[in-house]
Amino acid sequence: MQEHHIEVTRSARYFTLGGTSREVAEVWFVLHGYGQLAARFVRHFEPLDDGTRLIVAPEGLSRFYLSEDPAERRVGASWMTREDRLAEIENYVQYLDAVYADVFAGAGRSPVTVVALGFSQGANTACRWATMGTSQIDRLIVWGGEVPPDLDLSREPAAGRLRALRLSLVYGARDEFFTAKVVGATEARLREHRIPYALVPFDGGHEIDAGALRRVALRAEG
């Protein structure tokens, strides 16, 4: 048996929240977690919709039913699985670069600050995009996730790109996935490779907390 790969053209979607006027100073690309959909995820960022930000929510390229119960049939999306993972990573990095290009197709890039925020599975996705893609990202927010362990921080360009970003780690004190142990290991790895970061804890679980989001947004402005 031989495995083959081919390139195909397909459609993908993303959602936006906020203004597109000249008043926009920041563009936030927010990447959802496993089993979420972009249209629902972007609602968590309504507190940031003050006319100065455009929120862009891409959606994972693989959608699936979350339950076998035919009465529910709720749908979620995933950025990748372990199956054919390298190809999937390459696909979503190219997709996110395409979304970025589409967003800035009719507007200048230089006047705004670009923030990439990844939640849960989307945290790994955002890190890989920031270090492997062609898009120019100014701030990276890793929320309820970690910098991917397989991302080699001892080599370029990954380490250099992360050092050039303003990196924030955001976690809930009661997060059952991104625990204190995982936080500590992530911090140790970043310190080992001299990658500066800010730690932003909040009193909550594995969630986008509105209060913490406002704090992170103020930090991004600074």
FENHU-V134429 format. One line per field, one symbol per residue. burial: b if it has 24 or more other ideal C-beta (glycine too) atoms within 12 Angstrom, else e. A space follows every 50 residues. Layout:
BEGIN
burial = ???
END
This chain:
BEGIN
burial = eeeeeeeeeeebebbbbbeeeeebbbbbbbbbbbbbbbeebbebbebbee ebbbbbbbbbbbeeeeeeeeeeeeebbbbbeeeeeeebbebbbbbbbbbb eebbeeeeeeebbbbbbbbbbbbbbbbbbbbbbebbbbbbbbbbbbbbee bebeeeebbebbeebbbbbbbbeebebbeeebbeebbebbeebebebbbb bbeeebbbbeebbbbbbebbee
END
